[in-house]
Amino acid sequence: MTFSIIACDPKTRQIGVAVSTANLAVGAVGYQLKAGVGVVVTQADPHPVFGFKSLVMMELGLKPKDILISLKNMDQYPEKRQIAMVNIEGVSEAWTGQECVTYASHYVNKNYCVSGNMLVGDDTLKAMDEHYQKNQETPFAERLLTTLAEGQNAGGDKRGRQSAALSLYSTEVYADVDLRVDDHSEPIRELIRLYEESKKPYYQGFRRQIPTGNNPSGIYEEEE
């Protein structure tokens, strides 16, 4: 009932996720990220605890392939899960259980992974995969958003649409971008509108005042 793209940008070392579903508030439990570590989505029957466990294992140096093996071994219902992950080095891995509602599958590539279940068909994932590959020079956030939109245009969730979310991390413990559309007739379109709003000077000025690891006070001076 969900389709998503997760990725690591090798140029900026940002990690990110863009996701949509025909259910309420996909951004509440559908993914987990940690700056400098990686990003994980758990779909079909989501398991956010596995997302957090995966990030801990990534931070300890385990590869995504081994993490998935470990998760499946500890899961009572692995065939109901769809899990995808990308670490900060761009190593990707995914699992789609045989009991996920069709159509369900994933595409795993260097630096990114697209996955989905309860889709109208493979056209959704194929369109997302091709779009992401062909738009490597597009800024990371826009690339994730347009990839998600391509998936919707190619069919998306076969039940319809309701929510969408975008989240990106780079150097801080909090997100660079963290936007959610919890309930909307056109959630991806609304998510794109919110992202464009977030780029406006009034919001970017506010963001520059937030404390960071390198600037603990959060105070800055305007250039003269």
C-alpha positions in Angstrom: 0.0 0.0 0.0 3.1 2.2 -0.2 5.7 3.2 -2.7 9.0 5.0 -1.9 12.4 6.0 -2.9 15.3 6.1 -0.4 18.8 7.3 -1.4 22.2 8.6 -0.4 23.5 11.5 -2.5 27.2 10.7 -3.1 28.0 14.4 -3.8 26.5 15.9 -0.6 26.3 12.7 1.5 22.7 13.6 2.3 20.3 10.8 2.9 16.7 11.0 2.1 13.3 9.4 1.6 10.2 10.3 -0.4 7.1 8.1 0.2 3.4 8.0 -0.5 0.5 5.7 0.4 -3.3 5.4 0.4 -3.5 5.6 4.1 -3.2 8.2 6.8 0.1 9.8 7.9 2.7 7.6 6.1 5.4 9.9 7.6 4.6 8.8 11.1 6.1 5.3 11.1 7.1 4.4 7.6 10.8 5.3 7.7 13.8 6.1 9.9 17.0 8.1 9.1 20.1 9.0 10.9 22.7 11.6 9.7 25.9 10.0 8.6 24.5 6.5 8.9 21.6 5.7 6.5 17.9 5.4 5.8 15.4 2.6 6.2 11.8 2.1 5.1 9.5 -0.7 6.4 6.4 -1.2 4.3 3.4 -3.5 3.7 3.2 -4.4 7.4 5.5 -1.7 8.7 7.9 -2.4 11.6 9.5 0.9 12.7 11.4 -0.9 15.5 13.3 -2.8 12.7 14.1 0.5 11.2 15.7 1.8 14.3 17.5 -1.5 14.9 18.8 -1.4 11.3 20.3 2.1 11.9 22.1 0.8 15.1 23.5 -2.1 13.1 24.6 0.2 10.3 26.4 2.4 12.8 28.2 -0.7 14.1 29.5 -1.4 10.6 27.1 -4.2 9.5 26.3 -4.2 5.7 22.7 -3.9 4.6 22.7 -7.5 3.3 23.7 -8.9 6.7 21.2 -6.5 8.5 18.3 -7.9 6.4 19.3 -11.5 7.2 19.4 -10.6 10.9 15.9 -8.9 10.7 14.3 -11.8 8.9 15.8 -14.2 11.5 14.2 -12.2 14.4 10.8 -11.6 12.6 7.9 -13.9 13.2 6.2 -12.7 10.0 9.0 -11.9 7.5 6.9 -12.7 4.4 4.5 -9.9 5.3 7.3 -7.3 5.4 8.9 -5.1 2.8 12.1 -3.5 4.0 14.6 -1.4 2.1 17.8 0.4 3.3 20.7 2.5 2.0 23.7 3.2 4.1 25.9 6.4 4.0 28.3 4.7 1.5 25.4 4.1 -0.9 25.1 0.3 -0.3 21.5 -0.6 -0.9 19.5 -3.7 -0.1 15.8 -4.7 0.0 13.4 -7.5 0.9 9.8 -8.0 -0.4 8.0 -10.9 1.4 5.9 -13.3 -0.6 2.8 -12.4 1.4 3.0 -8.7 0.6 -0.1 -7.7 -1.4 0.5 -7.6 -5.1 1.9 -5.9 -7.0 4.9 -5.8 -4.7 8.6 -5.5 -5.6 11.7 -3.4 -5.4 14.6 -2.1 -7.5 18.0 -2.0 -5.8 20.8 0.2 -7.2 24.0 1.9 -6.1 23.0 4.8 -3.8 19.2 4.3 -4.0 16.3 1.8 -3.9 12.7 2.1 -5.0 10.1 -0.3 -3.5 6.4 -0.6 -3.3 3.5 -2.9 -2.5 -0.2 -3.0 -3.3 0.6 -1.2 -6.6 -1.2 -1.2 -9.9 1.8 -3.0 -11.4 5.6 -2.8 -12.1 5.1 0.4 -14.1 5.2 2.4 -10.9 8.6 1.2 -9.8 10.1 1.1 -13.3 9.1 4.7 -13.9 10.6 5.8 -10.6 13.8 3.9 -11.2 14.3 5.3 -14.7 13.5 8.8 -13.6 16.0 8.8 -10.7 18.7 7.4 -13.0 18.1 10.0 -15.7 18.1 13.0 -13.4 21.4 12.7 -11.6 22.2 16.5 -11.9 18.9 17.5 -10.3 19.2 18.7 -6.7 18.7 15.9 -4.3 15.4 16.9 -2.7 13.8 17.8 -6.1 15.1 14.5 -7.5 13.3 12.5 -4.8 10.1 14.5 -5.1 9.9 14.2 -8.9 10.7 10.5 -8.7 7.8 10.0 -6.3 5.6 12.0 -8.7 6.6 9.8 -11.6 5.5 6.7 -9.5 2.1 8.3 -8.9 1.8 9.2 -12.6 2.6 5.6 -13.5 -0.2 4.2 -11.3 1.0 4.4 -7.7 -1.1 2.7 -5.0 -3.9 0.8 -6.5 -6.3 1.9 -3.8 -5.7 5.6 -4.4 -3.8 8.2 -2.5 -3.9 9.9 0.9 -0.6 10.9 2.4 3.1 11.6 1.4 6.3 12.6 3.1 9.8 13.9 2.4 12.7 13.8 4.8 16.5 14.6 4.3 19.4 14.5 6.7 23.0 15.6 6.3 25.2 16.7 9.2 22.9 17.4 12.1 20.8 15.2 14.4 17.7 16.9 13.1 16.5 16.9 9.5 17.5 19.4 6.8 14.0 18.9 5.3 11.1 17.2 7.1 7.7 17.6 5.4 4.5 15.6 5.7 1.1 15.6 4.1 -1.0 13.4 6.4 -4.4 13.6 4.6 -5.0 15.1 1.2 -6.7 14.3 -2.1 -3.4 15.1 -3.9 -0.7 14.4 -1.3 2.3 14.4 -3.6 1.3 17.6 -5.3 0.7 19.2 -1.9 4.1 17.9 -0.7 5.8 19.6 -3.6 4.0 22.8 -2.8 5.2 22.6 0.8 8.8 22.0 -0.4 8.7 25.1 -2.6 7.3 27.1 0.3 10.2 25.8 2.5 12.7 27.4 0.0 11.4 30.9 0.5 13.6 33.5 2.3 11.4 33.8 5.4 11.8 30.1 6.2 15.4 29.8 5.2 16.2 32.8 7.4 14.6 31.0 10.3 16.5 27.8 9.6 19.8 29.6 9.6 19.2 30.7 13.2 18.8 27.1 14.5 21.8 25.9 16.5 24.1 23.4 14.8 27.0 21.2 15.8 29.4 23.8 14.5 27.4 26.8 15.7 25.9 25.9 19.0 24.5 29.4 19.7 22.5 29.5 16.5 23.3 33.2 16.2 24.5 34.5 12.8 25.3 37.9 11.3 23.9 39.1 8.0 26.6 39.9 5.5 26.9 43.6 4.9 
